[in-house]
Amino acid sequence: MSTQERRCFPNLPDDHPLKTAEMTRENAAQWFGNPFASDIELHCADGRVFFLHKCFVTDSSDLLKSLLDDTEGLPGYTVKASDKICSRRLEPIFRWMYTQQKDAINASNCISMIREAKYLQMHTDFLDMLRQTFVAAWKTTRCMDLLESLPEQAADFSSQEFLQLLDDCVLPPEAHVRLLFNWSRCNKISGEELAQLRQHTREAAPLCGLALLEEICDQSPEDFDNLFSASALVERNRKLNKEEGRFKVSCRNCKKTL
């Protein structure tokens, strides 16, 4: 995108200041949300409408680029967003498109914005920026509040994406396992993804205290059984010298506790 695009509006009086308006990065904030001369209107399920200008949005969003290239910016062109798309999370994405300023992205909700970013077919570097904004905030603040909502925010992630995010954060083992358990509950993982998570928890469980394992088991025994293999708990007991607790594994034949 060029940093500037001259627009002509023949229906305006000759002395109107926007008769030959310039859209630049310097005045982008003035155009954000301005219905005047917008090329496309994006309507959200909650009734909010975003008025977008081609010169600010098409370099970042393949979806908007394809729509605007097809319509050539016909006046009054509208698009209805999916019902799953949240206007509150779209706003900072559009604001970033206009200003390119990272302060439009908040660490507390940047992970949840990835759903909207994928809907808009934003480029990979923007998705990476959202992830790294969260990771950097966690490493800087160590604020547990950032982690509590992470399983819900990342509900649309694949298991590989979520595991990579946890690895990037370099979390303590118990925080890592708790988040993995809560995320798996939110997403009802099955098949190959569940097998991948079970392998991951097999490696992580021996590093966790018994109190945490009992706590998350109490929350949902069925989900706990799905995620934690017996071999992971056996290995944990061996490494921690059979710490006293509920988790005992016995041989079916000789009844000997492992």
VEXBAPA-42319 format. One line per 3 residues: their letters; for each residue x, y, z of N, C-alpha, C. Coordinates in steps of 0.001 Angstrom, whole numbers, padded with zeros to 6 digits, m for minus. Example, Ala and Ser with C-alpha at 12.3 -4.5 7.8 and 13.67 -1.06 7.14 Angstrom:
as) 013190/m005690/007800/012300/m004500/007800/013200/m003300/007800; 012850/m002250/007080/013670/m001060/007140/012900/000030/007870
REM end
This chain:
mst) 000842/m001192/000000/000000/000000/000000/000873/001235/000000; 000548/002191/m000803/001237/003470/m000723/000802/004148/000558; 001659/004981/001115/001315/005639/002375/000305/006742/002161
qer) m000029/007031/000935/m000938/008136/000668/m001785/007820/m000553; m003045/008156/m000490/m003917/007957/m001645/m004824/009172/m001763; m004833/009795/m002931/m005676/010966/m003147/m007044/010503/m003634
rcf) m008082/010995/m002979/m009446/010605/m003306/m010226/011833/m003773; m010987/011685/m004825/m011802/012796/m005323/m013272/012477/m005116; m014030/013473/m004646/m015442/013294/m004358/m016225/014360/m005116
pnl) m016673/014048/m006317/m017281/015054/m007196/m018567/015660/m006659; m019243/014999/m005739/m020506/015529/m005239/m020334/016601/m004175; m019100/016847/m003738/m018846/017862/m002724/m018690/019237/m003375
pdd) m019004/020279/m002631/m018750/021642/m003135/m017263/021827/m003411; m016959/022720/m004359/m015566/022917/m004732/m014699/023400/m003581; m015308/024144/m002632/m014509/024688/m001540/m014478/023769/m000311
hpl) m015040/022543/m000432/m015032/021637/000711/m013609/021129/000941; m013140/021088/002212/m011758/020675/002490/m011447/019237/002089; m012479/018400/001934/m012259/017017/001547/m012476/016782/000053
kta) m012571/017889/m000707/m012786/017747/m002145/m011689/016880/m002767; m010470/017112/m002357/m009353/016246/m002750/m008646/015814/m001467; m009215/014844/m000800/m008699/014433/000502/m007515/013504/000347
emt) m006595/013606/001270/m005449/012717/001304/m005545/011809/002526; m005364/010534/002295/m005344/009570/003389/m003897/009151/003600; m003353/009480/004740/m001966/009163/005044/m001867/008497/006406
ren) m000708/007899/006681/m000485/007334/008011/m000552/008417/009072; m000148/009611/008718/m000150/010697/009690/m001561/011086/010122; m002520/011000/009216/m003895/011380/009598/m004829/010171/009641
aaq) m004240/008964/009732/m005046/007738/009695/m006064/007686/010820; m005690/008198/012006/m006606/008157/013143/m007887/008931/012845; m007793/009970/012013/m008981/010759/011678/m009933/009990/010763
wfg) m009381/009056/010012/m010212/008284/009096/m010780/007032/009745; m010166/006600/010836/m010644/005370/011477/m012074/005542/011969; m012966/004657/011520/m014364/004723/011917/m015175/005794/011213
npf) m014557/006506/010287/m015239/007594/009587/m016003/007027/008383; m017323/007168/008360/m018083/006612/007236/m017834/007335/005921; m017309/008554/006020/m017097/009328/004803/m016036/008667/003930
asd) m016374/008437/002691/m015472/007887/001681/m015032/006462/001987; m015741/005768/002872/m015366/004381/003155/m015672/003510/001934; m014856/002499/001736/m015015/001613/000586/m015878/000396/000898
iel) m015969/000062/002175/m016710/m001135/002548/m017239/m000982/003970; m018400/m001573/004224/m018973/m001579/005571/m019028/m003024/006055; m018448/m003249/007239/m018474/m004585/007831/m019473/m004574/008981
hca) m020541/m005366/008863/m021604/m005404/009852/m021419/m006609/010771; m021400/m006357/012081/m021239/m007430/013070/m022590/m007848/013635; m022628/m009023/014233/m023876/m009576/014743/m024487/m008717/015842
dgr) m023655/m007977/016590/m024173/m007144/017673/m024672/m005794/017184; m024677/m005587/015866/m025199/m004359/015294/m024152/m003308/014989; m022932/m003525/015433/m021890/m002534/015174/m021440/m002600/013722
vff) m021137/m001442/013151/m020697/m001348/011764/m019319/m000685/011724; m018401/m001305/010997/m017076/m000722/010791/m017006/m000164/009364; m016641/001086/009265/m016462/001731/007960/m014976/001703/007622
lhk) m014633/001019/006536/m013228/000760/006233/m012821/001403/004914; m011571/001830/004878/m011021/002495/003710/m009944/001620/003082; m010077/001398/001799/m009244/000433/001085/m007755/000654/001304
cfv) m007305/001893/001279/m005864/002143/001310/m005238/001794/002645; m006043/001595/003700/m005495/001266/005013/m005603/m000226/005358; m006486/m000957/004701/m006783/m002314/005173/m006337/m003444/004247
tds) m006157/m003170/002979/m005934/m004284/002049/m004530/m004874/002138; m003569/m004151/002685/m002226/m004709/002805/m002105/m005699/003953; m003049/m005678/004875/m002973/m006541/006050/m003934/m007718/005987
sdl) m005063/m007554/005315/m006118/m008568/005316/m006380/m009083/003906; m006104/m010369/003702/m006369/m010960/002385/m007866/m011025/002099; m008679/m011183/003166/m010125/m011208/002969/m010617/m009871/002429
lks) m010243/m008782/003080/m010702/m007466/002637/m010109/m007111/001280; m008894/m007526/001037/m008282/m007257/m000263/m009067/m007935/m001372; m009445/m009194/m001152/m010190/m009905/m002192/m011562/m009278/m002403
lld) m012205/m008857/m001313/m013523/m008229/m001444/m013437/m006900/m002181; m012457/m006105/m001818/m012340/m004781/m002427/m011806/m004855/m003844; m010974/m005837/m004132/m010505/m005998/m005509/m011650/m006422/m006416
dte) m012537/m007282/m005870/m013664/m007763/m006679/m014693/m006671/m006937; m014897/m005818/m005928/m015958/m004808/m006048/m015427/m003466/m006514; m014104/m003314/m006504/m013473/m002047/m006846/m014018/m000915/m005993
glp) m014322/m001236/m004745/m014748/m000197/m003817/m016077/000438/m004164; m017027/m000348/m004624/m018320/000214/m004982/m018978/000855/m003772; m019538/002046/m003899/m020164/002729/m002756/m021277/001880/m002150
gyt) m021322/001852/m000831/m022392/001156/m000143/m022210/m000343/m000057; m021048/m000860/m000454/m020825/m002300/m000395/m020731/m002739/001064; m021460/m003789/001440/m021488/m004237/002835/m021158/m005716/002927
vka) m020594/m006091/004067/m020275/m007483/004361/m020801/m007789/005753; m021444/m008946/005916/m021914/m009371/007220/m020929/m010363/007807; m020395/m010030/008979/m019414/m010898/009633/m020095/m012122/010227
sdk) m019334/m013170/010417/m019831/m014384/011076/m020325/m014050/012477; m021327/m014800/012941/m021881/m014569/014275/m020841/m014797/015370; m019801/m015575/015080/m018769/m015853/016074/m017776/m014713/016234
ics) m017825/m013762/015332/m016864/m012671/015339/m017309/m011572/016290; m016395/m011150/017153/m016693/m010158/018191/m016211/m008776/017761; m017104/m007812/017782/m016737/m006455/017356/m015720/m005820/018290
rrl) m015758/m006167/019587/m014794/m005600/020534/m013370/m006035/020209; m013230/m007246/019663/m011896/m007716/019301/m011506/m007296/017891; m012485/m006989/017065/m012178/m006478/015725/m011634/m005053/015795
epi) m012167/m004260/016706/m011794/m002841/016741/m010289/m002610/016845; m009582/m003233/017816/m008142/m002968/017881/m007384/m003477/016661; m007906/m004510/015992/m007251/m004997/014772/m007366/m003953/013681
frw) m008555/m003402/013502/m008734/m002356/012494/m007941/m001098/012847; m007909/m000767/014124/m007142/000415/014540/m005664/000229/014201; m005168/m000997/014416/m003771/m001275/014061/m003567/m001142/012554
myt) m004526/m001621/011755/m004414/m001500/010296/m004221/m000045/009876; m004944/000838/010545/m004882/002250/010176/m003593/002908/010664; m003206/002637/011889/m002102/003385/012498/m000784/002633/012535
qqk) m000843/001279/012434/000347/000437/012567/001015/000583/013940; 000273/001051/014919/000819/001253/016258/000448/000065/017146; 001443/m000535/017793/001218/m001721/018597/000425/m001436/019868
dai) 000344/m000175/020269/m000400/000113/021497/m001891/m000133/021334; m002322/m000425/020108/m003719/m000802/019893/m003978/m002235/020351; m002906/m003004/020572/m003010/m004409/020956/m002778/m004547/022449
nas) m003746/m005138/023149/m003683/m005298/024600/m003325/m006737/024947; m002366/m006896/025861/m001908/m008247/026221/m003007/m009090/026842; m004003/m008451/027459/m005037/m009211/028160/m006020/m009892/027210
nci) m006101/m009436/025956/m007051/m010072/025037/m006451/m010372/023666; m005126/m010246/023526/m004533/m010418/022204/m004663/m011849/021689; m004658/m012843/022598/m004801/m014231/022145/m006206/m014477/021605
smi) m007212/m013931/022269/m008584/m014117/021782/m008803/m013416/020448; m008014/m012376/020154/m008151/m011657/018891/m007682/m012482/017699; m006984/m013576/017963/m006486/m014390/016856/m007642/m014977/016054
rea) m008769/m015251/016708/m009944/m015748/015968/m010363/m014734/014906; m010475/m013462/015321/m010881/m012416/014377/m009807/m012191/013316; m008539/m012279/013731/m007443/m012076/012778/m007452/m013161/011702
kyl) m007744/m014394/012106/m007816/m015479/011122/m009028/m015291/010206; m010134/m014810/010776/m011319/m014547/009953/m010997/m013528/008868; m010245/m012494/009238/m009866/m011457/008274/m008732/m011893/007362
qmh) m008202/m013103/007609/m007057/m013622/006848/m005879/m012659/006938; m005598/m012264/008182/m004448/m011401/008427/m003164/m012180/008146; m002126/m011453/007838/m000867/m012091/007479/m000193/m012712/008706
tdf) 000704/m013655/008442/001342/m014421/009513/002079/m013524/010498; 002698/m012463/010019/003466/m011618/010927/002571/m010944/011956; 001322/m010656/011595/000401/m010063/012565/m000017/m011091/013613
ldm) m000303/m012318/013180/m000643/m013377/014128/000509/m013623/015094; 001725/m013620/014563/002898/m013791/015430/003021/m012651/016426; 002699/m011448/015990/002779/m010305/016889/001791/m010447/018043
lrq) 000588/m010956/017766/m000389/m011163/018827/000139/m012167/019846; 000684/m013274/019371/001217/m014285/020287/002378/m013736/021107; 003291/m013054/020440/004467/m012549/021139/004128/m011427/022107
tfv) 003064/m010691/021836/002618/m009668/022786/002224/m010313/024105; 001503/m011437/024015/001119/m012147/025229/002333/m012732/025936; 003201/m013392/025185/004376/m014033/025779/005264/m013007/026468
aaw) 005482/m011874/025813/006329/m010835/026392/005713/m010266/027663; 004386/m010082/027659/003707/m009549/028848/003833/m010512/030023; 003673/m011813/029740/003792/m012804/030819/005208/m012829/031381
ktt) 006204/m012851/030509/007592/m012936/030968/008002/m011680/031742; 007382/m010549/031390/007736/m009299/032054/007045/m009158/033401; 005763/m009516/033461/004968/m009248/034661/004777/m010458/035564
rcm) 004811/m011675/034975/004480/m012895/035724/003126/m012757/036417; 002209/m012085/035749/000871/m011847/036301/m000014/m013067/036026; m000450/m013744/037093/m001253/m014951/036931/m002602/m014674/036287
dll) m003090/m013442/036416/m004370/m013094/035782/m004307/m013275/034270; m003127/m013072/033696/m002984/m013264/032253/m003232/m014714/031864; m002839/m015634/032758/m002943/m017050/032435/m004345/m017609/032624
esl) m005089/m017061/033579/m006375/m017659/033946/m007344/m017752/032778; m007360/m016731/031942/m008319/m016738/030830/m007741/m017337/029554; m006490/m017794/029606/m005836/m018280/028389/m006544/m019471/027747
peq) m006980/m020505/028513/m007662/m021631/027844/m008900/m021203/027060; m009659/m020264/027613/m010861/m019794/026906/m010480/m018932/025706; m009476/m018065/025885/m009062/m017202/024776/m008543/m018023/023597
aad) m007871/m019127/023905/m007260/m019944/022854/m008145/m021117/022456; m009435/m020976/022630/m010360/m022085/022369/m010307/m022571/020926; m009938/m021695/019991/m009908/m022084/018579/m008543/m022605/018138
fss) m007586/m022670/019045/m006256/m023141/018694/m006269/m024645/018444; m005370/m025089/017604/m005104/m026525/017526/m004248/m026904/018729; m004160/m028197/019032/m003341/m028615/020167/m001885/m028225/019952
qef) m001409/m028308/018725/m000021/m027944/018441/000204/m026454/018696; m000748/m025615/018286/m000626/m024172/018525/m000613/m023857/020009; m001492/m024525/020762/m001575/m024229/022189/m000318/m024706/022915
lql) 000165/m025888/022584/001383/m026386/023211/002571/m025480/022904; 002627/m024974/021687/003722/m024068/021321/003643/m022779/022123; 002420/m022274/022336/002248/m021059/023128/002707/m021278/024571
ldd) 002347/m022421/025147/002776/m022724/026509/004297/m022855/026587; 004892/m023493/025589/006343/m023642/025578/007031/m022287/025468; 006472/m021405/024644/007069/m020073/024484/007034/m019290/025789
cvl) 006002/m019536/026594/005867/m018806/027862/006833/m019318/028933; 007370/m020518/028749/008298/m021132/029716/007669/m021091/031118; 006550/m021799/031250/005784/m021786/032488/006325/m022787/033505
ppe) 006061/m022540/034782/006343/m023565/035792/005525/m024818/035474; 006025/m026003/035795/005333/m027252/035413/003863/m027299/035846; 003564/m026869/037078/002181/m026977/037549/001259/m026022/036801
ahv) 001731/m024806/036503/000922/m023872/035714/000714/m024423/034311; 001748/m025022/033758/001671/m025618/032425/000595/m026708/032379; 000631/m027616/033348/m000319/m028730/033366/m001742/m028237/033635
rll) m001901/m027293/034543/m003236/m026779/034848/m003865/m026152/033602; m003094/m025335/032874/m003613/m024695/031671/m003936/m025723/030596; m003097/m026717/030466/m003338/m027759/029472/m004621/m028526/029785
fnw) m004830/m028824/031062/m006036/m029533/031477/m007281/m028680/031208; m007230/m027409/031607/m008394/m026533/031413/m008681/m026319/029932; m007622/m026209/029125/m007830/m026022/027686/m008447/m027266/027060
src) m007978/m028433/027469/m008532/m029670/026909/m009998/m029838/027286; m010378/m029368/028475/m011785/m029427/028882/m012644/m028500/028023; m012128/m027320/027731/m012877/m026352/026919/m013111/m026860/025501
nki) m012163/m027643/024993/m012203/m028020/023581/m012655/m029445/023322; m012786/m030265/024389/m013209/m031655/024213/m012361/m032349/023143; m011047/m032371/023391/m010098/m032913/022430/m010251/m034430/022308
sge) m010065/m034945/021110/m010141/m036393/020878/m009183/m036764/019752; m009097/m038049/019469/m008302/m038525/018345/m006816/m038257/018492; m006175/m037897/017373/m004731/m037690/017352/m004309/m036533/018257
ela) m005148/m035512/018336/m004797/m034389/019195/m004762/m034814/020662; m005709/m035650/021063/m005714/m036142/022442/m004477/m036995/022707; m004092/m037818/021743/m002895/m038638/021902/m001659/m037769/022087
qlr) m001613/m036656/021359/m000486/m035739/021487/m000458/m035102/022877; m001625/m034727/023388/m001689/m034122/024711/m001343/m035138/025798; m001774/m036381/025624/m001465/m037414/026621/000044/m037649/026688
qht) 000699/m037626/025545/002147/m037773/025547/002802/m036597/026273; 002253/m035427/026063/002791/m034227/026707/002621/m034293/028222; 001431/m034717/028679/001209/m034788/030121/002008/m035931/030750
rea) 002317/m036955/029967/003157/m038030/030501/004525/m037493/030903; 005013/m036526/030131/006312/m035929/030438/006198/m034898/031553; 005044/m034223/031646/004902/m033125/032609/004435/m033583/033986
apl) 003627/m034635/034047/003040/m035067/035319/004072/m035357/036406; 005204/m036006/036087/006171/m036292/037149/006744/m035045/037819; 006601/m033898/037185/007137/m032658/037738/006130/m031920/038612
cgl) 004913/m032440/038706/003848/m031751/039437/003648/m032355/040831; 003184/m031514/041733/002866/m031988/043070/001565/m032765/043087; 001432/m033613/044066/000232/m034436/044174/m001014/m033597/044392
all) m000891/m032496/045126/m002055/m031656/045424/m002696/m031133/044149; m001888/m030726/043181/m002435/m030224/041917/m003172/m031334/041182; m002578/m032509/041088/m003221/m033604/040364/m004559/m033968/041003
eei) m004613/m034004/042326/m005871/m034311/042999/m006899/m033211/042775; m006431/m031973/042759/m007353/m030848/042564/m008014/m030900/041194; m007222/m031080/040134/m007817/m031075/038801/m008606/m032360/038538
cdq) m008230/m033448/039207/m009028/m034675/039092/m010413/m034457/039693; m010476/m033757/040825/m011759/m033477/041474/m012642/m032597/040603; m012028/m031708/039824/m012810/m030819/038966/m013586/m031605/037917
spe) m012931/m032588/037327/m013583/m033395/036291/m012848/m034719/036140; m013269/m035758/036884/m012579/m037058/036819/m012510/m037631/035412; m013576/m037468/034648/m013600/m038028/033294/m012545/m037363/032413
dfd) m012483/m036021/032464/m011484/m035311/031671/m010076/m035644/032148; m009930/m035814/033448/m008620/m036162/033992/m008175/m037520/033456; m009077/m038491/033475/m008745/m039825/032992/m008406/m039817/031506
nlf) m009091/m038959/030741/m008814/m038868/029309/m007413/m038332/029034; m006979/m037401/029872/m005735/m036691/029596/m004507/m037345/030227; m004673/m037875/031439/m003525/m038428/032153/m003514/m039949/032041
sas) m002475/m040469/031450/m002354/m041927/031328/m001840/m042511/032633; m002170/m043774/032872/m001696/m044441/034081/m000173/m044489/034125; 000453/m044641/032965/001908/m044708/032926/002538/m043401/033394
alv) 001859/m042269/033129/002383/m040983/033587/002375/m040909/035101; 001320/m041429/035728/001220/m041389/037180/002174/m042384/037830; 002367/m043533/037177/003342/m044504/037689/004735/m043888/037685
ern) 005068/m043257/036574/006386/m042636/036461/006559/m041535/037494; 005466/m040787/037727/005533/m039723/038718/005829/m040295/040107; 005112/m041361/040484/005318/m041978/041792/006742/m042500/041961
rkl) 007271/m043066/040887/008634/m043586/040964/009638/m042455/041185; 009459/m041361/040462/010409/m040261/040567/010321/m039554/041915; 009149/m039564/042515/008969/m038858/043788/008910/m039833/044959
nke) 009491/m041014/044776/009578/m041992/045864/008219/m042367/046452; 007258/m042534/045563/005928/m042987/045985/005334/m042089/047069; 005274/m040822/046791/004661/m039866/047724/003254/m040324/048085
egr) 002903/m040204/049361/001581/m040646/049803/000494/m039820/049132; m000569/m040488/048694/m001676/m039775/048074/m002670/m040752/047487; m003641/m040241/046731/m004695/m041090/046199/m004250/m041942/045033
fkv) m003262/m041464/044280/m002964/m042118/043021/m002062/m043328/043240; m002658/m044524/043238/m001953/m045784/043390/m002281/m046649/042172; m001274/m047325/041658/m001488/m048224/040534/m001058/m049615/040970
scr) m001974/m050591/040849/m001695/m051949/041316/m001738/m052929/040163; m000942/m053967/040289/m000952/m055051/039312/m002252/m055850/039470; m002915/m056161/038359/m004171/m056887/038417/m003978/m058319/038936
nck) m002821/m058892/038675/m002587/m060301/039038/m002126/m060465/040478; m001050/m059741/040825/m000501/m059953/042182/m000970/m058905/043191; m001688/m057881/042681/m002222/m056829/043552/m001134/m055943/044184
ktl) 000083/m056107/043725/001167/m055312/044287/001078/m053885/043776; 001220/m052937/044711/001166/m051524/044341/002499/m051091/043747; 002450/m050431/042591/003663/m049981/041915/004128/m048655/042472
REM end
